Amino acid sequence: INAEYMGIKDQLSQDMETEHLSQVPIYKICLTGGPCAGKTSALNYLTEKLTQLGYRVFTVLETPTMTVVGGGLIILSKFTEERLVKFETALMKVQIALEDYFINLAEIGNEPSVILFDRGVIDPVAYLNQDNWQYILDSQGWNVVNLRDNRYDAVVHLVTAADGAKDFYTTLDHKARHESVEQAVDLDRKTLHAYVGHPHLRVVDNSGPDFNTKLERCYQAVIKHIGLPINKQIYKRFLIDRDFKIPESLKQETVVVEETFLKHEDPNTQHKIRRRGQNNNYNYSQQIR
């Protein structure tokens, strides 16, 4: 085992010891999706159900809605590219600060907690072209692995009602919503594409018989990540031909995953360090079981 991994192992061990002494489980769940996807209802539903399970629940409201309610109605289509980049950068900085504030509150409270984020830091990708997005990352010294993978334990994408439940799509009950059905579907897919590559991404669409089913599926996705018992689910894996080509319409990401197994004093115990990331940016986790 090289020095890099031994150093990471020691640091992870120290982090785990500190966590056991000063912290209790804190789960960070990002709820995202297109317009009129049911995020507000899902946040209320999750808060009630998770509170009944004994968790303290924090909700971090989305910055765009807070901006509009505060009198800062912004019509992005009227912006030049320069102003759009400036606006989205400022928005992301506020979102990061709010998220960090609530994470600190949960740590100070020292109770088993779930933090629900109404949208995530990288949602603005849906409104930017690739060049402008890369410019924001470079100018702020950010990278996608940290913004997407390291900030959230799980991401639940709620599909807009405009895609699969068109009769229920409306803009009347939301001050920050003005998109047509076609625009909503486009934004929904761009937002989903932004999170492709997160290790725990779940998509909740509108295929169920009613909206309550959608809320329950969202809840099941969250408690599965927390580690609580869930309704029985069946997952299928398929072996595809090496020459299979992914359709261009589907977003794909190449992620490097490397697992290093360490010798443990107990021969029945498995000890490994997992490295996962992209473009030379990685996160590390340690597992002993």
Secondary structure as UniProt FT lines:
FT   HELIX           3..22
FT   STRAND          26..33
FT   TURN            35..36
FT   HELIX           39..52
FT   TURN            53..54
FT   STRAND          56..60
FT   HELIX           63..69
FT   TURN            70..71
FT   HELIX           76..78
FT   HELIX           81..109
FT   STRAND          113..118
FT   TURN            121..122
FT   HELIX           123..127
FT   HELIX           130..140
FT   HELIX           145..150
FT   STRAND          154..158
FT   TURN            161..164
FT   HELIX           166..168
FT   TURN            172..173
FT   TURN            175..176
FT   HELIX           181..195
FT   TURN            196..197
FT   TURN            199..200
FT   STRAND          201..204
FT   HELIX           211..226
FT   TURN            242..243
FT   TURN            248..249
FT   STRAND          256..262
FT   TURN            267..268
FT   STRAND          271..278
FT   TURN            279..280
FT   STRAND          281..288
//
